[in-house]
């Protein structure tokens, strides 16, 4: 009856625990070079520790819910089945009791889920975690997962369906989610049968024939854009494809659980990344020739909106060790003004061969430019570049003033006494410094030993002072370090490149007739403040005049002007009968 629903509850709650635990653990990289450096736990402040402990407590609560539900489900089901065989009447009572108890258990679990997310949000607020932090993202994902479980992300959830004919019922299904429908059969006002169904609704998605579906199809950007076109030849056995998908019109990131990639019709699993997932595409030699066509297909969706893109490449198989093209490698130390005004400090074009890794190419580049490299691992496994050395090459190093102010605001641990004029490496100036690399403008989520160069690629070796926040590579480093989620700018290619702020109004004072007002806004990412002045109105409100009493005045005496009498002639009248006159007076007196 409700066993399948309860099983789903357990599975999704377990996923919630994984989500919460992910918020507690600083993501470990399979190759440290992808993130530059790893923060030392010894440098964590008391607030950091208390924050992690608070999340750990919530993780335990979620785990407790997960452990209770399976036991309750099995216990109640066994009890109901046992009683059902004793007699029909007792069996009905047992089934009704089981349904009621399972409902209470489910409702209790749902209440616990809400309580956990509320506490999670309270912890983030208590420790002033930025609204753009990845912890906030994890909280949103956790809420979405709980909402999906309860099917509460649709406004129709919890409503009783009505039927026009008593036979057919219609409900709106939430796309790409499990929709829970419960049917109650009542007799004399009591439930005699309850059945729950879970329906997964997969709406029509974009494809080759219909590349855009919905009112707001999302945008899709591939790491191959601007490098390869349909029909181009590729000579590398492996291609690391990065997908960036965003909603329209807001431009919010679409995560990997709403992105699919196929290679010649075979679904490719994601390797790393979430907001910018990476997919390793492997090309194999044809059995009949050295050429073989491969079709790459990408589909991303947001609700009922979806988009589709494809790219067909021709793989030219080359034997191990044979030349397959050339690449460009650059060295960029803009954060320290070593190449301020110039796009790079050193630059070289190098020949690549089948089987080369980026680690091997970078070491060759450094050697050609006169640097000595200190690194861990090998060019084929776990390569991590610690530092580079060349006499006096860092003599003029000076952290950018604006950048240093952001580092202080970010609360990163400083290491100002560790640096010299001959070398540059991890932990110089700050405990968040180190070398990172980007390929064709994007930062891979894996190390240089795990990626292969392709003909025409450009790799830039960048030095960072703040886990990549200062060079646009923070997203690939994983984890949540410092107080700021972004610096809203990059120090790259010898200059400062401003990025868009996310200003939120925090205070507003209206202007008066004589004084200016203002609007104070703070960027949710870098905490930069912006104050907009509202000029004084300069207008005065109309006032009614004060009432005044009239002053009494005496009229001035005036003498009448003399007038000459106008002589008038008397009008002639007929003689009156005295008898009639007396009669008239007598009638008036009556």
C-alpha positions as CSV (number, residue, x, y, z in Angstrom):
1,X,0.0,0.0,0.0
2,X,2.2,2.8,1.2
3,X,5.3,0.7,1.2
4,X,6.6,2.1,-2.1
5,X,5.9,5.7,-1.0
6,X,7.7,5.1,2.2
7,X,10.7,3.5,0.4
8,X,10.9,6.7,-1.7
9,X,10.8,8.7,1.4
10,X,13.8,6.9,2.8
11,X,15.7,7.2,-0.4
12,X,15.1,10.9,-0.8
13,X,15.8,11.6,2.9
14,X,19.1,9.7,2.5
15,X,19.8,12.1,-0.4
16,X,19.0,15.0,2.0
17,X,21.7,13.7,4.4
18,X,24.2,13.6,1.6
19,X,23.3,17.2,0.6
20,X,23.7,18.3,4.2
21,X,27.0,16.4,4.7
22,X,28.2,18.0,1.5
23,X,27.7,21.4,3.2
24,X,30.0,20.3,6.1
25,X,32.9,18.9,4.1
26,X,35.3,21.0,2.1
27,X,35.2,19.3,-1.2
28,X,38.3,17.2,-1.8
29,X,39.7,17.4,-5.3
30,X,41.0,14.3,-7.0
31,X,43.8,16.6,-8.2
32,X,44.7,19.6,-6.0
33,X,45.9,21.7,-8.9
34,X,42.3,22.3,-10.0
35,X,41.7,24.5,-7.0
36,X,45.2,26.0,-6.4
37,X,45.5,25.4,-2.7
38,X,43.6,23.7,0.1
39,X,42.8,25.8,3.3
40,X,44.3,24.5,6.5
41,X,41.8,23.6,9.2
42,X,44.1,24.9,11.8
43,X,43.4,28.4,10.5
44,X,39.6,28.1,11.1
45,X,38.1,30.7,13.4
46,X,35.9,29.9,16.4
47,X,32.9,31.1,14.4
48,X,33.8,28.8,11.5
49,X,34.0,25.8,13.9
50,X,30.7,26.7,15.6
51,X,29.1,27.1,12.1
52,X,30.2,23.6,11.0
53,X,29.1,22.1,14.3
54,X,25.6,23.6,13.9
55,X,25.3,22.0,10.4
56,X,26.6,18.8,11.8
57,X,23.8,18.8,14.4
58,X,21.3,19.3,11.6
59,X,22.9,16.4,9.6
60,X,22.3,14.1,12.6
61,X,18.6,15.2,12.8
62,X,18.1,14.3,9.1
63,X,19.9,11.0,9.7
64,X,17.6,10.2,12.6
65,X,14.5,10.7,10.4
66,X,16.0,8.4,7.8
67,X,16.6,5.6,10.3
68,X,13.2,5.8,11.9
69,X,11.1,5.6,8.7
70,X,12.2,2.2,7.3
71,X,11.7,0.5,10.7
72,X,8.2,2.0,11.1
73,X,7.3,1.0,7.6
74,X,8.3,-2.6,7.9
75,X,6.8,-2.9,11.4
76,X,3.4,-1.5,10.4
77,X,3.2,-3.5,7.2
78,X,3.9,-6.8,8.9
79,X,1.4,-6.0,11.6
80,X,-1.3,-5.2,9.1
81,X,-0.6,-8.3,7.0
82,X,-0.7,-10.6,10.1
83,X,-4.0,-9.1,11.3
84,X,-5.6,-9.2,7.8
85,X,-5.6,-13.0,7.9
86,X,-7.4,-13.3,11.2
87,X,-10.8,-12.2,9.9
88,X,-12.2,-9.8,7.3
89,X,-13.5,-7.3,9.9
90,X,-10.2,-7.3,11.9
91,X,-8.3,-7.1,8.6
92,X,-10.1,-3.9,7.6
93,X,-9.4,-2.4,11.0
94,X,-5.8,-3.4,10.7
95,X,-5.5,-1.8,7.2
96,X,-7.2,1.4,8.4
97,X,-5.0,1.5,11.5
98,X,-1.9,1.0,9.3
99,X,-2.9,3.8,6.9
100,X,-3.6,6.2,9.7
101,X,-0.3,5.4,11.5
102,X,1.7,5.7,8.3
103,X,0.0,9.0,7.5
104,X,1.0,10.3,11.0
105,X,4.6,9.0,10.4
106,X,4.8,10.7,7.0
107,X,3.4,14.0,8.4
108,X,5.9,13.9,11.2
109,X,8.7,13.3,8.8
110,X,7.5,16.2,6.6
111,X,7.3,18.5,9.7
112,X,10.9,17.4,10.6
113,X,12.1,18.3,7.1
114,X,10.6,21.8,7.4
115,X,12.1,22.2,10.8
116,X,15.6,21.1,9.5
117,X,15.5,23.6,6.6
118,X,14.3,26.4,8.9
119,X,17.1,25.7,11.4
120,X,19.6,25.6,8.5
121,X,18.5,29.0,7.3
122,X,18.7,30.3,10.9
123,X,22.3,29.1,11.2
124,X,23.3,30.8,7.9
125,X,21.7,34.0,9.2
126,X,23.3,33.8,12.6
127,X,26.8,33.4,11.1
128,X,26.2,36.1,8.4
129,X,26.7,33.7,5.5
130,X,26.4,35.6,2.2
131,X,23.2,35.1,0.2
132,X,25.4,34.1,-2.8
133,X,27.4,31.5,-0.8
134,X,27.4,27.9,-1.9
135,X,25.9,27.1,1.5
136,X,22.8,29.1,0.4
137,X,22.8,27.1,-2.8
138,X,22.9,23.8,-0.8
139,X,20.0,25.0,1.3
140,X,18.0,25.8,-1.8
141,X,18.8,22.4,-3.2
142,X,17.7,20.8,0.0
143,X,14.4,22.7,0.1
144,X,13.8,21.7,-3.6
145,X,14.4,18.1,-2.8
146,X,12.0,18.2,0.2
147,X,9.5,20.0,-1.9
148,X,9.8,17.4,-4.6
149,X,9.2,14.7,-2.0
150,X,6.1,16.3,-0.8
151,X,5.1,17.5,-4.2
152,X,4.6,20.9,-2.7
153,X,6.2,22.8,-5.5
154,X,3.0,22.8,-7.4
155,X,0.1,25.0,-6.2
156,X,-2.4,22.2,-6.7
157,X,-0.8,20.0,-4.0
158,X,-3.1,19.0,-1.1
159,X,-6.3,19.9,-3.0
160,X,-9.2,17.5,-3.3
161,X,-9.9,16.7,-7.0
162,X,-13.5,16.9,-8.2
163,X,-15.1,15.0,-11.0
164,X,-17.8,16.3,-13.4
165,X,-19.2,12.8,-14.1
166,X,-18.1,11.0,-10.9
167,X,-15.7,8.8,-12.9
168,X,-12.9,10.9,-14.3
169,X,-10.5,13.2,-12.4
170,X,-8.0,15.7,-13.8
171,X,-4.9,17.0,-12.1
172,X,-2.0,19.1,-13.3
173,X,1.3,17.2,-13.1
174,X,4.6,18.8,-12.2
175,X,7.2,18.1,-15.0
176,X,10.3,16.1,-14.3
177,X,9.1,15.3,-10.8
178,X,7.3,12.5,-9.0
179,X,3.7,13.5,-8.5
180,X,1.9,11.7,-5.6
181,X,-1.8,10.9,-6.0
182,X,-3.8,9.3,-3.2
183,X,-7.2,7.7,-3.7
184,X,-9.5,7.3,-0.7
185,X,-12.5,4.9,-0.8
186,X,-14.9,5.8,2.0
187,X,-17.8,3.9,3.5
188,X,-20.1,5.7,6.0
189,X,-17.5,8.5,6.3
190,X,-14.6,6.2,7.1
191,X,-11.7,5.2,4.9
192,X,-12.0,1.5,3.8
193,X,-9.3,1.7,1.2
194,X,-6.4,4.0,0.5
195,X,-4.1,3.7,-2.5
196,X,-1.2,6.0,-3.3
197,X,0.4,6.3,-6.8
198,X,3.5,8.1,-7.8
199,X,3.5,9.4,-11.4
200,X,6.7,10.7,-13.0
201,X,5.8,13.2,-15.7
202,X,8.4,13.6,-18.5
203,X,7.3,16.5,-20.8
204,X,8.3,16.7,-24.4
205,X,11.9,17.7,-24.6
206,X,13.9,19.6,-27.3
207,X,15.7,17.4,-29.9
208,X,17.3,17.7,-33.3
209,X,14.0,18.4,-35.0
210,X,12.8,20.8,-32.3
211,X,15.8,22.6,-30.8
212,X,13.8,24.9,-28.6
213,X,10.6,24.0,-26.7
214,X,8.6,26.2,-24.4
215,X,8.1,29.9,-24.0
216,X,11.5,30.5,-22.4
217,X,14.0,27.8,-23.7
218,X,17.3,28.0,-21.7
219,X,20.6,29.0,-23.2
220,X,23.4,26.5,-23.7
221,X,27.1,27.4,-24.1
222,X,29.8,24.8,-24.8
223,X,33.5,24.9,-24.3
224,X,33.9,24.0,-27.9
225,X,32.1,27.2,-29.1
226,X,34.4,29.3,-31.2
227,X,36.9,26.4,-31.5
228,X,35.1,23.7,-33.5
229,X,32.3,23.8,-36.1
230,X,30.3,21.0,-37.6
231,X,32.6,18.8,-39.7
232,X,35.9,19.9,-38.1
233,X,38.6,17.4,-37.6
234,X,39.8,16.5,-34.1
235,X,43.0,14.5,-33.5
236,X,42.8,14.0,-29.7
237,X,41.4,10.7,-28.4
238,X,39.7,12.6,-25.5
239,X,37.8,15.9,-25.4
240,X,36.8,17.5,-22.1
241,X,33.4,19.2,-22.8
242,X,32.1,21.8,-20.4
243,X,28.4,22.8,-20.5
244,X,27.0,26.1,-19.2
245,X,23.2,26.3,-19.3
246,X,21.1,29.2,-17.9
247,X,17.4,29.9,-17.6
248,X,15.6,32.6,-19.6
249,X,15.1,35.4,-19.0
250,X,16.6,35.5,-15.5
251,X,20.0,33.8,-16.4
252,X,20.1,31.5,-13.3
253,X,22.4,28.5,-13.6
254,X,20.9,25.2,-14.6
255,X,22.6,22.4,-12.8
256,X,23.9,19.0,-14.0
257,X,20.7,17.2,-12.9
258,X,18.9,19.0,-15.7
259,X,21.5,18.5,-18.4
260,X,22.1,15.5,-20.6
261,X,25.0,14.8,-23.0
262,X,25.1,12.0,-25.6
263,X,28.0,10.9,-27.9
264,X,26.7,9.0,-30.9
265,X,23.5,8.3,-29.1
266,X,25.2,7.0,-25.9
267,X,24.5,8.9,-22.7
268,X,27.7,10.3,-21.2
269,X,28.0,10.6,-17.4
270,X,29.1,13.8,-15.8
271,X,32.7,13.8,-14.5
272,X,32.9,16.9,-12.3
273,X,31.1,20.2,-11.7
274,X,27.5,21.1,-11.1
275,X,26.8,24.6,-12.4
276,X,29.4,24.0,-15.1
277,X,29.5,20.2,-15.5
278,X,32.3,18.6,-17.4
279,X,32.0,15.5,-19.6
280,X,34.9,13.4,-20.8
281,X,34.3,12.4,-24.4
282,X,36.4,9.5,-25.7
283,X,36.9,8.9,-29.5
284,X,37.9,5.5,-30.8
285,X,39.5,4.6,-34.1
286,X,37.3,3.2,-36.8
287,X,37.8,-0.4,-37.9
288,X,37.9,0.5,-41.6
289,X,39.8,3.8,-41.7
290,X,41.6,6.5,-39.6
291,X,38.5,8.7,-39.7
292,X,35.3,8.4,-37.8
293,X,32.4,10.9,-37.3
294,X,31.1,11.6,-33.8
295,X,27.9,13.5,-33.0
296,X,27.8,15.3,-29.7
297,X,24.3,16.2,-28.4
298,X,23.4,18.4,-25.4
299,X,20.0,19.0,-24.0
300,X,19.1,21.2,-21.0
301,X,15.7,21.9,-19.5
302,X,14.0,24.2,-17.0
303,X,10.5,22.9,-16.2
304,X,8.7,22.6,-19.5
305,X,11.3,24.7,-21.3
306,X,14.2,23.0,-23.0
307,X,16.9,23.5,-25.5
308,X,19.0,21.2,-27.7
309,X,22.4,21.6,-29.4
310,X,24.6,19.3,-31.4
311,X,28.1,19.3,-32.9
312,X,29.5,16.7,-35.3
313,X,33.3,16.2,-35.3
314,X,35.5,14.0,-37.5
315,X,38.0,12.1,-35.4
316,X,41.3,11.5,-37.2
317,X,43.1,8.7,-35.3
318,X,46.9,9.3,-34.8
319,X,49.3,6.9,-33.4
320,X,50.8,7.4,-29.9
321,X,53.7,9.8,-30.1
322,X,52.8,11.3,-33.5
323,X,52.4,15.1,-33.8
324,X,48.8,16.2,-33.6
325,X,49.1,20.0,-33.7
326,X,50.2,22.9,-31.5
327,X,49.0,24.8,-28.5
328,X,49.8,28.1,-26.8
329,X,50.8,28.4,-23.1
330,X,50.8,31.8,-21.2
331,X,51.9,32.9,-17.8
332,X,49.7,35.5,-16.1
333,X,50.6,37.2,-12.8
334,X,48.2,40.2,-13.0
335,X,47.2,39.9,-9.3
336,X,50.7,41.0,-8.4
337,X,51.2,43.5,-11.2
338,X,54.1,41.5,-12.7
339,X,52.6,41.9,-16.2
340,X,50.4,44.9,-15.6
341,X,49.6,46.5,-18.9
342,X,50.6,43.3,-20.8
343,X,48.4,40.3,-21.4
344,X,51.0,37.8,-20.2
345,X,54.4,37.6,-18.5
346,X,55.7,34.8,-20.8
347,X,54.1,33.1,-23.8
348,X,55.1,30.3,-26.1
349,X,53.6,28.1,-28.8
350,X,54.5,24.4,-28.4
351,X,54.1,21.3,-30.5
352,X,51.9,18.5,-29.0
353,X,51.9,14.8,-29.7
354,X,49.3,12.0,-29.2
355,X,49.4,10.9,-25.5
356,X,50.7,14.3,-24.1
357,X,49.0,15.7,-21.0
358,X,48.8,19.3,-20.1
359,X,51.1,18.7,-17.2
360,X,53.8,17.6,-19.6
361,X,53.3,20.6,-21.9
362,X,53.3,23.1,-19.0
363,X,56.6,21.7,-17.6
364,X,58.2,22.0,-21.1
365,X,56.9,25.6,-21.3
366,X,58.4,26.5,-17.9
367,X,61.7,25.0,-18.8
368,X,61.8,26.8,-22.2
369,X,61.2,30.1,-20.4
370,X,63.9,29.5,-17.8
371,X,61.8,28.5,-14.8
372,X,62.4,25.7,-12.4
373,X,59.2,24.0,-11.2
374,X,58.5,22.4,-7.9
375,X,55.6,19.9,-8.1
376,X,54.0,16.8,-6.7
377,X,53.0,13.7,-8.7
378,X,53.9,13.0,-12.3
379,X,52.8,14.3,-15.6
380,X,50.4,11.4,-15.9
381,X,49.0,11.2,-12.4
382,X,48.1,13.6,-9.5
383,X,50.2,16.4,-10.9
384,X,50.2,19.5,-8.6
385,X,52.3,22.6,-9.4
386,X,53.6,24.1,-6.1
387,X,55.9,26.9,-7.2
388,X,58.1,28.2,-10.0
389,X,61.6,29.8,-9.6
390,X,63.6,32.1,-11.8
391,X,66.1,34.7,-10.5
392,X,64.4,38.1,-9.8
393,X,61.3,37.4,-11.9
394,X,59.1,38.3,-8.9
395,X,61.1,41.3,-7.7
396,X,58.5,43.8,-8.6
397,X,55.5,41.8,-7.2
398,X,52.9,43.9,-5.4
399,X,49.4,42.8,-4.7
400,X,46.8,45.0,-6.3
401,X,45.5,47.6,-3.8
402,X,41.8,47.1,-4.7
403,X,42.3,43.3,-4.6
404,X,44.0,43.4,-1.2
405,X,41.1,45.3,0.3
406,X,38.7,42.6,-0.9
407,X,41.0,39.9,0.5
408,X,40.8,41.6,3.9
409,X,37.0,42.0,3.6
410,X,36.8,38.3,2.7
411,X,38.5,37.3,6.0
412,X,41.2,35.2,4.3
413,X,44.2,34.2,6.3
414,X,47.2,36.4,5.4
415,X,50.8,35.2,5.0
416,X,52.5,38.5,4.1
417,X,56.0,37.4,5.2
418,X,56.2,34.4,2.9
419,X,57.4,35.5,-0.5
420,X,60.6,36.4,-2.2
421,X,61.8,38.0,-5.4
422,X,62.9,34.7,-7.1
423,X,59.9,32.4,-6.7
424,X,56.1,32.4,-6.6
425,X,54.0,29.5,-5.3
426,X,51.4,28.3,-2.9
427,X,50.8,30.2,0.4
428,X,52.7,33.3,-0.8
429,X,51.1,36.5,0.6
430,X,48.0,34.5,1.7
431,X,47.0,31.0,2.7
432,X,44.7,31.0,-0.3
433,X,47.3,31.5,-3.0
434,X,48.6,29.2,-5.6
435,X,48.7,28.3,-9.3
436,X,45.5,27.6,-11.3
437,X,45.1,27.0,-15.0
438,X,42.4,27.8,-17.6
439,X,42.0,26.4,-21.1
440,X,40.4,28.6,-23.7
441,X,39.1,30.9,-21.0
442,X,37.5,28.2,-18.8
443,X,38.9,26.6,-15.6
444,X,38.6,22.7,-15.6
445,X,37.5,21.0,-12.5
446,X,40.4,18.5,-12.7
447,X,44.2,18.5,-12.7
448,X,46.6,19.0,-15.6
449,X,47.5,15.3,-15.6
450,X,43.9,14.4,-16.3
451,X,43.4,16.6,-19.3
452,X,44.8,16.4,-22.9
453,X,45.7,19.3,-25.1
454,X,43.9,19.7,-28.4
455,X,45.2,21.4,-31.5
456,X,44.7,25.2,-31.2
457,X,44.1,25.3,-27.5
458,X,45.4,28.1,-25.3
459,X,46.3,27.3,-21.6
460,X,46.9,30.2,-19.2
461,X,48.8,29.5,-16.0
462,X,47.4,32.1,-13.5
463,X,48.5,33.0,-10.0
464,X,45.7,33.6,-7.5
465,X,45.7,35.1,-4.0
466,X,42.2,34.0,-3.1
467,X,41.2,30.5,-4.2
468,X,40.6,31.8,-7.8
469,X,38.1,34.5,-6.8
470,X,40.5,37.1,-8.2
471,X,41.0,35.5,-11.6
472,X,37.5,34.1,-12.3
473,X,38.3,30.5,-11.3
474,X,36.6,30.2,-7.9
475,X,33.7,28.1,-9.2
476,X,36.1,25.3,-10.3
477,X,37.9,25.2,-6.9
478,X,34.8,23.9,-5.1
479,X,34.0,24.5,-1.4
480,X,33.1,27.7,0.4
481,X,36.0,29.7,1.5
482,X,35.9,33.2,3.1
483,X,33.0,35.6,3.6
484,X,32.5,36.6,-0.1
485,X,31.2,34.4,-2.9
486,X,32.7,36.6,-5.5
487,X,34.9,39.7,-6.0
488,X,32.8,41.0,-8.9
489,X,35.9,41.5,-10.9
490,X,39.0,39.7,-12.3
491,X,42.7,40.6,-12.4
492,X,43.6,39.0,-15.8
493,X,45.7,39.8,-18.8
494,X,47.4,42.7,-17.2
495,X,44.3,44.7,-16.1
496,X,41.3,44.8,-13.9
497,X,38.1,43.4,-15.6
498,X,34.9,44.5,-13.7
499,X,32.0,42.1,-13.4
500,X,28.4,42.7,-12.6
501,X,27.4,43.4,-9.0
502,X,24.3,42.2,-7.3
503,X,23.2,45.3,-5.4
504,X,20.5,44.9,-2.8
505,X,18.9,48.0,-1.2
506,X,19.6,48.0,2.6
507,X,18.5,51.5,3.6
508,X,16.5,54.3,2.1
509,X,16.1,57.9,3.5
510,X,13.6,60.1,1.7
511,X,14.7,63.7,0.9
512,X,13.1,66.7,2.5
513,X,12.7,70.3,1.2
514,X,16.1,71.2,2.6
515,X,18.1,68.0,3.1
516,X,19.2,65.3,0.6
517,X,18.0,61.7,1.1
518,X,19.9,58.6,-0.1
519,X,19.6,54.9,-1.1
520,X,22.2,52.6,0.4
521,X,22.8,49.3,-1.5
522,X,25.2,46.5,-0.7
523,X,26.4,43.9,-3.2
524,X,25.4,40.4,-2.0
525,X,28.5,38.9,-3.5
526,X,31.4,41.2,-2.7
527,X,29.7,43.4,0.0
528,X,30.7,46.6,-1.8
529,X,28.5,49.5,-0.9
530,X,26.8,52.0,-3.2
531,X,25.1,55.2,-2.1
532,X,22.7,57.0,-4.4
533,X,21.9,60.6,-3.4
534,X,18.3,61.7,-3.6
535,X,18.4,65.6,-4.0
536,X,16.4,67.8,-1.7
537,X,13.1,68.6,-3.2
538,X,13.5,72.4,-2.7
539,X,9.7,72.7,-2.5
540,X,7.8,74.2,0.4
541,X,4.3,73.2,1.3
542,X,1.6,75.9,0.7
543,X,0.4,77.5,3.9
544,X,-2.9,79.3,4.6
545,X,-2.7,82.9,5.7
546,X,-3.3,83.6,9.4
547,X,-6.9,84.8,10.0
548,X,-7.2,88.5,10.8
549,X,-10.0,90.4,12.5
550,X,-11.5,93.3,10.6
551,X,-10.8,96.8,12.1
552,X,-14.1,98.6,12.8
553,X,-14.4,102.0,11.0
554,X,-16.9,104.7,11.5
555,X,-18.6,106.0,8.4
556,X,-17.6,109.5,7.5
557,X,-20.6,111.9,7.6
558,X,-21.7,113.1,4.3
559,X,-23.8,116.2,3.5
560,X,-26.6,115.6,1.1
561,X,-26.1,117.4,-2.1
562,X,-28.8,120.0,-2.7
563,X,-31.2,119.2,-5.5
564,X,-33.6,121.4,-7.3
565,X,-37.2,120.2,-7.0
566,X,-38.7,119.1,-10.2
567,X,-42.1,120.6,-10.6
568,X,-44.8,118.1,-11.5
569,X,-48.2,118.8,-12.8
570,X,-51.0,117.0,-10.9
571,X,-52.7,114.3,-12.9
572,X,-56.4,115.0,-13.4
573,X,-58.7,112.7,-11.6
574,X,-62.5,112.0,-11.9
575,X,-64.7,113.1,-9.0
576,X,-65.5,110.4,-6.4
577,X,-69.0,109.6,-5.2
578,X,-69.0,110.1,-1.4
579,X,-71.6,107.4,-0.9
580,X,-69.6,104.8,-2.7
581,X,-66.4,105.8,-0.7
582,X,-68.2,105.2,2.6
583,X,-69.5,101.8,1.4
584,X,-66.0,100.7,0.5
585,X,-64.5,101.7,3.8
586,X,-67.2,99.7,5.6
587,X,-66.5,96.6,3.6
588,X,-62.7,96.8,4.3
589,X,-63.4,97.1,8.0
590,X,-65.5,93.9,7.9
